[in-house]
Amino acid sequence: MNDMSQILKKEPEPAPGEALSAESLPAKSSPVLRFEAPPSTSLWAHARYIVTENPVTGLAFGLFALILLAALIGPSIVPYDPLASNTNAALQAPSRAHWFGTDQLGRDIFSRVIAATRLDFSIAVFSVALVFVLGGLAGVMAGFFGGWVDKLVGRIADTIMAFPLFVLAMGIVAALGNSVTNIVLATAIINFPLYARVARAEANVRREAGFVQAARLSGNSDWRLLLTQILPNIMPIMAVQMSLTMGYAILNAAGLSFIGLGVRPPTPEWGIMVAEGASFIVSGEWWIAFFPGLALMIAVFCFNLLGDGVRDLVDPQRRN
Amino acid sequence: MTSPPLLDIKNLTVEFATRRGAVQAVKSIDIQVAKGETVAIVGESGSGKSVTSYAVVRILDRAGRVAEGAISFSGIDLVTADEAQMRDLRGREISMIFQNPRAALNPIRKVGRQIEDVLLQHVQATRATAREKAIEALTKVKIARPEERYDAYPFELSGGMCQRVVIALALACQPQLLIADEPTTGLDVTTQKAVMDLIVELTRERGMSTILITHDLGLAAAYCDRVVVMEKGKVVETAAAADIFRNPQHPYTRKLMQATPRIGMSLADLLPDAPKGPPAEAKAPQVTPAGAEPLMRVENLVKAYPRPSAGSFLAKFTGKVEPEKAAFRAVDGISFTLARGETLGLVGESGCGKSTTSMMITRLIDPSGGRIVFDGADIGAIPAKSFAVSPMRRRIQMVFQDPTDSLNPRFTAERAIADPILRMGGISGRDALRARCEELARLVGLPVELIDRFPHQLSGGQKARVGIARAIALDPDLVILDEPTAALDVSVQAVVLNLLEELKGRLGMSYLFVSHDLNVVRLLCDRVIVMKTGAIVEEGTAEAVLGNPQAAYTRELLTAIPHPPM
């Protein structure tokens, strides 16, 4: 068992090679390569290629880096305390002092938008991580074992799908209580069917694959087959799924806060800020709702584009 | 040369744009096809034979382009022709048959309608006459009861039947040139014969030209006038079919011919004259004398699958008891023995139950009846689910048909080979494990430097070696070889077959060799079992069964193998 886990840990990401070039390219480096084997590229080189080949993907990765940076160090570098109100400077339009203007309590909107990144991003990351583990595992088990496990997981997914998802999320947060943890939970639950179904389909087609049968002959138990043979092979498609649902999770969290569930004022959060600013749009103070809305849009946009990029990164077809 | 050739490919170079720059898949080739002539393009994977045909009909994928050269088809330059012109030519003047007939047909459209579509597209029929003409086309490809089959969906037809429909589609508009890209790969040998006979008959009848693209030199020589041999994008030899077998000129053609199993050869004959590496040790036949207890005895083995009955769901509610339908018996009471050190061939066409039999013996599925006595113990009685922990597990291993499919894409070669050892081998410590993997790699002729690679970084032959190394990692007594070379090129097949034979002698294993390729079976097996629809039709030594077959079915199988003019 011990050396098993060592080996598993050691197992690196497969270096992408080129399928097409097997025969047609001169082997590049070591003399071993004389044997008709394709040369290999590192994952890093492949990632660089994907990013540079498609500028939109490059943009998405750039935006993602920016969001990550804002989430990590944003609150400590912002010019003003995001919670400090200053009634003298209330409702000021964007200026050099306040880039995004100030709100009705005179809080600096730029600082609040940046500081909110950490909360919104964390909600998205934790809910996606949670649903990935729960939905992914349930789906893989359903696809691999079939029978009653499949029926059970399928019916649970169907039940969730039967509700309007946002209303379901509202209901969950309302019932369990207004807290960030419950927003994470609600967001994870409404995404469950998506993950379970993708994982089920992917596991199902691999259940009878030759390498799974071969592993069975090597004396692997069903559970071990599931964890060492099936699961690693559906990771790429799940990674794409995660990236795509990240945007949705952020939107959902902001939506819940917008209608007053979940995060409470004065915590900086994009959804609350949009809600607070909404009443001022009519009177001409557009910036209060506009900038958090813009941040929200950029984040969702970034994660959706990132999905394409991640797909390119993990799709062997794209490696030619 | 009285008239210009129908198709004239001059100095054609096809390039594919890749991340490492342009790669030439086809390099300055010249091929001519005269009117009414049947030309075969033969080569192994990666030789550029399919790319050539794609260039002719201009269906290269986005990355590919004709870099140089000209393709002229009865005076039209196909390289510069515009897309509208090409659309007109495809199907009406030049048509193509692809490898997988089922994939070439629209799965949700009746086959008759699909033929009509082509006829209407090229104004070969009007709405009023389309049906009649489509049925006529089906009749021509010898589909029985064409009126009924007009309404069939592709999934309702067998593979051979689907290929006939595809041929009907291809020939519906009376094209001048037919390109058949591996039209019979994946079909049974008897179906292959029927399909090839049909193609040749129909094209002769209409004075059409045919290009047959195949990896099978025997098939090419048996059905074509001329053979073009391609290697790595270049044409290495062009000759009349009869000459190429009698007097091959190019060393590659000779190597290819030599690697093709034929009657009267031994395994070693398949390899090129100068063998690399140390010669295999001479081995004495290790088959135990008759009378000794065999390694495995299969008695009256049955695998039955219940037939789904349409009314059963309704019957649950109404409480009506339906007459029980007889279960489908995939394997219907077969018995045989396998001696220690013996190689037993299990031969038959798809659906004969040979794979089901091998799955039951490897204990991946449970038999419905009968006994599998392995070394004195009835392993058939141990459920497949708990066989993984049985001490018998390590003694029965298997080499799979498709080396790519049978390796986990995320495991290195070392990890794949180590898998059975980790589970059952009792070797502890990373260094000992590594040493054992390296030893196994050397044993199967896999360069030790390659065992840290992932499957997609290995060639087909190397992947096959990894699969074999994994199967022999625990020194099993019985190895089931499930068409281990079906997915490999002939030259690689030759090497792998020799390797298997050598390993058997060295490690004292027995083989159950499951195959549809009688020529390979003849080379490798001591005894042969011929199966048809779940039952054994003939059994005996390889020479007796394949040299002097008693059952009509065995004779049919043997005559269906393409016999090149010798």
Chai-1 contact restraints between the chains, C-beta under 6 A:
chainA,res_idxA,chainB,res_idxB,connection_type,confidence,min_distance_angstrom,max_distance_angstrom,comment,restraint_id
A,D3,B,R430,contact,1.0,0.0,6.0,A-B,restraint_1
A,M4,B,L422,contact,1.0,0.0,6.0,A-B,restraint_2
A,P14,B,R410,contact,1.0,0.0,6.0,A-B,restraint_3
A,P14,B,F454,contact,1.0,0.0,6.0,A-B,restraint_4
A,G17,B,H456,contact,1.0,0.0,6.0,A-B,restraint_5
A,G17,B,Q457,contact,1.0,0.0,6.0,A-B,restraint_6
A,E23,B,G46,contact,1.0,0.0,6.0,A-B,restraint_7
A,S24,B,V23,contact,1.0,0.0,6.0,A-B,restraint_8
A,V32,B,E449,contact,1.0,0.0,6.0,A-B,restraint_9
A,E36,B,S459,contact,1.0,0.0,6.0,A-B,restraint_10
A,A37,B,Q457,contact,1.0,0.0,6.0,A-B,restraint_11
A,A37,B,L458,contact,1.0,0.0,6.0,A-B,restraint_12
A,A37,B,S459,contact,1.0,0.0,6.0,A-B,restraint_13
A,P38,B,Q457,contact,1.0,0.0,6.0,A-B,restraint_14
A,S40,B,Q457,contact,1.0,0.0,6.0,A-B,restraint_15
A,A209,B,D405,contact,1.0,0.0,6.0,A-B,restraint_16
A,G210,B,F400,contact,1.0,0.0,6.0,A-B,restraint_17
A,G210,B,D402,contact,1.0,0.0,6.0,A-B,restraint_18
A,G210,B,D405,contact,1.0,0.0,6.0,A-B,restraint_19
A,G210,B,S406,contact,1.0,0.0,6.0,A-B,restraint_20
A,F211,B,S406,contact,1.0,0.0,6.0,A-B,restraint_21
A,F211,B,L407,contact,1.0,0.0,6.0,A-B,restraint_22
A,F211,B,N408,contact,1.0,0.0,6.0,A-B,restraint_23
A,A214,B,S406,contact,1.0,0.0,6.0,A-B,restraint_24
A,L217,B,Q397,contact,1.0,0.0,6.0,A-B,restraint_25
A,L217,B,M398,contact,1.0,0.0,6.0,A-B,restraint_26
A,S218,B,D419,contact,1.0,0.0,6.0,A-B,restraint_27
A,S218,B,P420,contact,1.0,0.0,6.0,A-B,restraint_28
A,S218,B,R423,contact,1.0,0.0,6.0,A-B,restraint_29
A,G219,B,A388,contact,1.0,0.0,6.0,A-B,restraint_30
A,G219,B,R393,contact,1.0,0.0,6.0,A-B,restraint_31
A,G219,B,R423,contact,1.0,0.0,6.0,A-B,restraint_32
A,G219,B,M424,contact,1.0,0.0,6.0,A-B,restraint_33
A,N220,B,R423,contact,1.0,0.0,6.0,A-B,restraint_34
A,S221,B,A388,contact,1.0,0.0,6.0,A-B,restraint_35
A,Q229,B,N408,contact,1.0,0.0,6.0,A-B,restraint_36
A,P232,B,R410,contact,1.0,0.0,6.0,A-B,restraint_37
A,N233,B,R410,contact,1.0,0.0,6.0,A-B,restraint_38
A,N320,B,T18,contact,1.0,0.0,6.0,A-B,restraint_39
